[in-house]
Amino acid sequence: MEVTGTRRTLSIAAFALMAMAVASSLEPVAANQDGDALAALHKGLEDPDGNLKSWDPSLVNPCTWFYVSCDGDNRVTRLDLGNLNLSGTLAPELGQLEKLFSLDLSSNSISGAIPAALGNAKSLTFLHLDHNRLTGPIPRELAGLPNLGIADFSNNDLCGTIPTDGAFQKIPASSFANNPRLHQGGEYEPNC
């Protein structure tokens, strides 16, 4: 009878350990989604100074990476990548960062278009893309960001019309300065 009791205790302990393992593997799913989005960003960027070498996609979540801040649920809330000598392009996966409220990529040499998918980051409040080499139009999807209060697109090579609806009603004209091909008024130009 001693053997049966021991087996039952071991079975219960094994079940408890397995249940804890399954539960803990479910918790970081959102953090992994955030990590995947940042890994996509990292893949599109060149980092000659090695500022992003702590960005290891094999980690459970990106909250230990330099220049990344997270909330208590290990969701990315802030990216402070300004003035890091980065170049390359922005990843559309940035739009998957549901809790991101601050994105600073200013004073780098990032080129290419602003991804329209960034309009899916509905928590975004502060957006600094100034002093880069961004081209193309400002995506209209960004006008739908309900919390966007501060944005700076100045000193790039953006083109087309400056958005004036939705979130852009609060953004001053100075936030669009020094984009020679960007103008006020007129139709939206998706392929300027």
C-alpha positions, -999 to 999 in steps of 0.1 A, spaced: 0 0 0 30 23 6 40 20 -31 5 30 -43 5 61 -21 39 71 -33 28 66 -70 -3 87 -64 18 115 -48 42 114 -76 14 115 -102 -2 145 -85 32 162 -83 39 155 -119 5 168 -129 10 200 -109 44 206 -125 29 200 -160 0 224 -152 24 251 -140 45 246 -171 15 249 -194 2 280 -176 36 297 -177 40 290 -214 6 307 -221 15 339 -202 42 353 -225 23 349 -257 16 386 -259 52 394 -249 64 370 -276 42 388 -301 59 421 -290 93 404 -292 85 392 -327 76 427 -338 108 441 -324 128 413 -340 113 423 -373 122 459 -367 158 449 -357 161 428 -389 153 458 -411 178 481 -393 215 485 -396 232 491 -363 269 499 -369 275 509 -333 260 477 -318 234 495 -297 209 468 -302 231 438 -295 210 430 -264 180 424 -287 180 386 -285 149 371 -300 155 338 -282 146 355 -248 110 349 -236 102 386 -238 119 418 -249 116 436 -216 153 430 -208 165 446 -240 182 480 -240 160 509 -251 128 490 -244 104 496 -216 75 474 -206 45 474 -183 38 449 -155 24 424 -180 57 424 -200 41 443 -229 63 468 -247 52 504 -239 81 525 -250 110 523 -275 137 549 -271 158 545 -302 166 581 -309 201 592 -319 216 557 -322 231 559 -356 205 534 -370 197 531 -407 175 508 -427 137 506 -429 108 505 -405 89 472 -401 51 471 -405 51 447 -374 55 478 -352 17 480 -356 14 448 -335 27 466 -304 -7 471 -288 5 487 -256 32 510 -272 26 545 -261 60 561 -270 81 555 -301 112 576 -306 133 569 -337 145 605 -341 179 616 -353 189 584 -371 193 577 -408 162 555 -413 149 556 -448 119 543 -467 82 547 -459 63 550 -426 44 517 -424 6 522 -426 3 493 -401 17 517 -374 -19 530 -373 -28 497 -355 -7 507 -324 -38 523 -308 -20 532 -275 6 553 -293 7 588 -278 42 601 -286 57 595 -320 91 610 -330 103 601 -365 120 634 -371 155 639 -385 157 607 -406 155 600 -443 119 588 -445 101 591 -478 66 587 -491 34 600 -477 23 601 -441 -1 572 -438 -37 582 -433 -41 553 -409 -21 573 -383 -50 598 -382 -70 571 -365 -47 568 -335 -70 579 -306 -43 589 -282 -17 605 -305 -9 639 -289 27 646 -299 42 637 -332 72 649 -351 78 641 -388 101 671 -395 134 669 -413 127 640 -436 119 636 -473 81 629 -468 58 639 -497 21 645 -504 -4 663 -482 -1 669 -445 -30 651 -428 -54 674 -410 -81 650 -397 -84 629 -366 -53 628 -344 -35 653 -367 -59 681 -357 -37 685 -326 -3 683 -343 14 717 -350 27 726 -385 62 727 -371 60 689 -367 61 686 -405 88 713 -413 117 706 -436 100 681 -458 103 699 -491 78 677 -509 52 678 -481 24 704 -484 -8 715 -469 -41 709 -487 -51 688 -516 -59 652 -522 -42 624 -505 -13 611 -527 -5 575 -518 22 573 -544 39 607 -543 
